[in-house]
Amino acid sequence: MQLGMIGLGRMGGNMAKRLEQHGHEVKTFDPQVESSAKTLEELRDQLDAPRTFWMMVPAGEITERTFQTLLGLAEPGDVVVDGGNSNFHDSQRRYAEAKEHGIKFVDAGVSGGIWGLTVGYCLMVGGDDDAVSQVEPAFVALAPQDGYAHVGASGAGHFTKMVHNGIEYGLMQAYAEGFEVLEKSEFDLDLHEIAGIWRYGSVVRSWLLELLHSAFEVDGPHLEKIRGYVEDSGEGRWTIAEAIAEDVPVPVITAALFARFASRQEESFAAKVNAALRNQFGGHAVRAVETAQASTQDPR
């Protein structure tokens, strides 16, 4: 099939390559890198109707701006696919807006990261049957065997990907905490070796563990080359919000998100409050802030 890929970053660029490797014709647009089209209008003109536009751009303002532009360019029967990590509420709204223009909309949750080019991408797709069928050859090409499903109506794809990423938060945090216990122990443990053997026969083996094993090789036996600062892209927060709305307890995912918040603090004010209170009611010692002595030497 023929497809227009919008966004050629770490994911979009490799997805375009994988589609081409499977015999599909891919036209591209990304203002930051060399593309087949210099504008979205030019991309439209490079595609035969009915067209398929696949947005692989950051969720939020960029996705919204791109979508609104496509609404003004696309023709009835064309399909717009959002493969980013958009909030499923936004996807449901975009589906309704597209329908008013006679344009089809599909939300595709995509997992696979930078490895997807070689091993394939897991695809969780939401939308009407006819819209999904129009793009299905691309879904099949991008996914490994049994790695693609049309999971439900509009919004279902991004909802499923949201929960997928929430689970990912919990898995990553469990590995992080366990390996910190190992690292801080009285034993001189080879964490790289342990991550290695856990990949075989262990009940905790997983692809994430394989990636951690690789990280110890690249970033040092104690990950000394990287700082423990962890961002979040929103899906964990959304998962928790939906869990609250559904009265579903998700303590592991919630704790994992809060651990990411804590990682970004140079020093926790809450910890200062705790220390001050222990000192006030129990006379427990507190550690004073060390003040740096001004240097009179030339810093050069």
C-alpha positions in Angstrom: 0.0 0.0 0.0 0.9 3.7 -0.2 1.3 5.8 3.0 2.4 9.3 4.0 4.5 9.2 7.2 4.5 12.5 9.1 7.4 12.7 11.6 10.7 10.9 11.1 12.1 10.8 14.6 13.3 7.8 16.5 10.1 5.9 15.9 8.7 7.4 12.7 11.9 7.1 10.7 12.4 3.5 11.5 8.7 2.7 10.9 9.0 4.2 7.4 12.1 2.0 6.7 10.3 -1.1 7.9 7.3 -0.4 5.7 9.6 0.1 2.7 11.4 -3.2 3.5 8.0 -4.9 3.3 7.3 -3.5 -0.1 5.1 -0.5 0.8 5.5 2.9 -0.8 6.2 5.5 1.8 6.1 9.3 1.2 7.4 11.4 4.1 7.2 14.8 5.7 9.3 16.2 8.5 10.6 19.8 8.5 13.7 18.7 10.5 15.1 16.0 8.2 15.2 15.2 4.5 11.8 14.1 3.3 9.9 13.4 0.1 7.7 16.4 0.7 8.5 19.9 2.0 4.9 20.6 3.1 1.8 18.7 4.1 0.2 20.0 1.0 2.9 18.5 -1.1 2.7 15.2 0.8 -1.0 15.1 0.0 -0.3 15.6 -3.7 2.3 12.8 -3.7 -0.4 10.3 -2.5 -3.1 8.6 -4.5 -6.7 8.8 -3.2 -7.9 7.4 -0.9 -4.9 8.5 1.1 -3.4 7.3 4.4 -1.6 9.9 6.5 0.2 8.5 9.5 1.1 11.1 12.2 4.2 10.0 14.3 4.8 13.3 16.1 4.9 14.2 19.9 1.5 14.1 21.6 0.0 17.4 22.5 0.3 20.7 20.6 2.2 19.3 17.7 -0.2 16.5 17.1 -3.2 18.8 17.4 -1.7 21.3 15.0 -0.8 18.6 12.5 -4.3 17.0 12.7 -6.1 20.3 12.2 -3.9 21.0 9.2 -4.7 17.6 7.7 -8.5 18.2 8.2 -8.2 21.1 5.9 -6.1 19.2 3.3 -7.5 15.7 3.3 -10.5 14.5 1.2 -13.4 12.3 2.1 -12.3 8.7 2.3 -8.8 9.5 3.4 -7.5 8.1 6.7 -5.6 9.9 9.4 -3.7 7.6 11.8 -2.3 8.9 15.1 0.6 6.7 16.1 1.8 8.9 19.0 1.0 8.6 22.7 -2.1 10.8 22.6 -4.6 10.9 25.4 -7.5 8.6 24.3 -10.0 11.4 25.1 -8.3 13.6 22.4 -8.4 10.7 20.0 -12.2 10.3 20.5 -12.6 14.0 19.9 -10.4 13.9 16.7 -12.4 10.9 15.5 -15.6 12.9 15.8 -14.1 16.0 14.1 -12.7 13.9 11.2 -16.1 12.2 10.7 -17.7 15.5 10.2 -15.4 16.1 7.2 -15.9 12.6 5.8 -12.4 11.7 6.9 -11.5 8.4 8.8 -9.5 8.5 12.0 -7.6 5.6 13.6 -5.7 5.7 16.9 -2.7 3.3 17.0 -0.8 2.6 20.2 2.7 1.7 19.1 5.3 -0.1 21.3 8.7 -1.2 20.3 11.0 1.8 20.7 14.2 2.0 18.7 14.3 -1.8 18.3 11.1 -1.9 16.3 12.9 -1.7 12.9 14.4 -5.1 13.4 12.0 -6.9 15.7 8.7 -5.2 14.9 6.2 -3.0 16.7 3.4 -4.1 18.9 0.3 -2.3 17.6 -3.0 -1.6 19.5 -5.4 -0.1 17.1 -8.8 1.7 17.7 -11.3 2.9 15.1 -14.0 1.9 12.7 -13.7 -1.4 10.9 -13.5 0.1 7.4 -10.8 2.6 8.4 -8.7 0.0 10.1 -9.0 -2.4 7.1 -7.7 0.4 4.8 -4.5 0.6 6.8 -4.2 -3.0 7.9 -1.5 -4.0 5.4 0.8 -1.4 7.1 -0.2 -2.7 10.5 0.7 -6.3 9.5 4.0 -5.2 8.0 5.0 -3.1 11.1 4.1 -5.8 13.7 5.9 -9.1 14.4 3.7 -12.2 14.1 0.7 -12.0 16.5 1.8 -8.5 17.5 -1.1 -6.5 16.1 -4.8 -6.3 17.1 -7.8 -4.1 16.4 -8.7 -3.7 20.0 -11.9 -1.7 19.7 -13.7 1.5 18.8 -12.2 5.0 18.5 -9.9 5.7 21.5 -9.5 2.0 22.4 -6.0 1.9 20.8 -4.6 4.8 22.8 -6.5 3.7 26.0 -4.8 0.3 25.7 -1.4 1.8 25.1 -1.9 4.1 28.1 -2.4 1.2 30.4 0.4 -0.7 28.7 2.7 2.2 29.6 1.4 2.4 33.2 2.3 -1.3 33.6 5.7 -0.5 32.2 6.2 2.1 34.9 5.6 -0.6 37.6 7.8 -3.2 36.0 10.7 -0.7 35.6 10.4 0.5 39.2 10.4 -3.1 40.5 13.7 -3.8 38.7 15.1 -0.5 39.9 14.3 -1.2 43.5 15.5 -4.7 43.4 18.8 -3.8 41.8 19.4 -1.0 44.3 19.0 -3.6 47.2 21.6 -5.7 45.4 23.9 -2.8 44.8 23.7 -1.6 48.4 24.2 -5.0 50.0 27.2 -6.3 52.0 28.2 -8.5 49.1 30.4 -7.6 46.2 27.8 -8.5 43.6 28.3 -8.3 39.8 25.0 -6.7 38.8 25.8 -7.1 35.1 26.3 -10.9 35.7 23.1 -11.2 37.7 21.0 -9.3 35.1 22.5 -11.7 32.6 21.7 -15.0 34.3 18.2 -13.8 35.2 17.5 -13.7 31.5 17.5 -17.5 31.3 15.0 -19.7 33.2 14.1 -17.0 35.8 10.5 -16.1 36.4 11.5 -12.4 36.2 13.1 -12.7 32.8 11.8 -10.1 30.3 12.9 -7.8 27.5 13.3 -5.0 30.0 15.8 -7.2 31.9 17.7 -7.8 28.7 17.9 -4.0 28.2 19.1 -3.5 31.7 21.8 -6.1 31.1 22.9 -4.0 28.0 22.8 -0.8 30.0 25.3 -2.2 32.5 27.6 -2.9 29.6 27.3 0.6 28.2 26.9 2.8 31.3 29.2 0.9 33.7 28.7 -1.8 36.3 27.0 0.7 38.7 25.5 2.9 35.9 28.0 5.6 36.9 27.8 7.2 33.5 24.1 8.3 33.9 22.2 10.4 36.4 19.1 9.0 38.1 16.7 11.5 36.7 13.6 10.0 35.3 11.0 11.9 33.2 7.4 10.8 32.5 5.5 11.4 29.3 2.0 11.4 30.8 0.6 7.9 30.3 1.3 6.9 33.9 -0.7 9.9 35.2 -3.5 9.2 32.8 -3.7 5.5 33.8 -3.9 6.5 37.5 -6.6 9.1 36.7 -8.7 6.5 34.8 -8.2 4.0 37.6 -9.5 6.5 40.1 -12.5 7.2 37.9 -13.1 3.4 37.7 -12.5 2.8 41.5 -9.7 0.5 40.6 -6.7 0.4 43.0 -3.3 0.8 41.3 -0.8 1.2 44.1 2.2 -0.1 42.2 1.8 2.2 39.2 1.1 5.1 41.5 4.2 4.5 43.6 6.3 4.1 40.4 5.1 7.5 39.1 5.9 9.2 42.4 9.3 7.6 42.4 9.9 9.3 39.1 8.9 12.6 40.6 11.3 12.0 43.5 14.2 11.3 41.1 14.0 14.9 39.8 14.6 16.6 43.1 18.0 17.8 44.0 16.8 17.7 47.6 13.4 16.8 48.8 11.7 19.5 50.9 9.4 16.8 52.3 12.5 15.1 53.6 13.6 18.4 55.3 10.2 18.6 57.0 10.5 15.0 58.2 14.0 15.7 59.6 12.9 18.9 61.3 9.9 17.2 63.0 12.0 14.3 64.3 14.4 16.9 65.7 11.6 18.9 67.3 9.6 16.1 69.0 12.4 13.6 69.7 15.6 15.6 69.7 16.9 13.5 66.9 20.0 14.8 65.2 19.8 16.7 61.9 22.4 17.1 59.3 23.3 20.8 58.6 23.6 22.0 55.0 27.2 22.2 54.1 28.2 25.6 52.8 30.9 25.8 50.1 33.9 27.9 50.9 34.5 30.7 48.4 37.6 29.9 46.4 40.2 32.7 45.8 41.8 30.7 43.0 41.3 31.5 39.3 38.7 29.0 38.2 40.4 28.7 34.9 
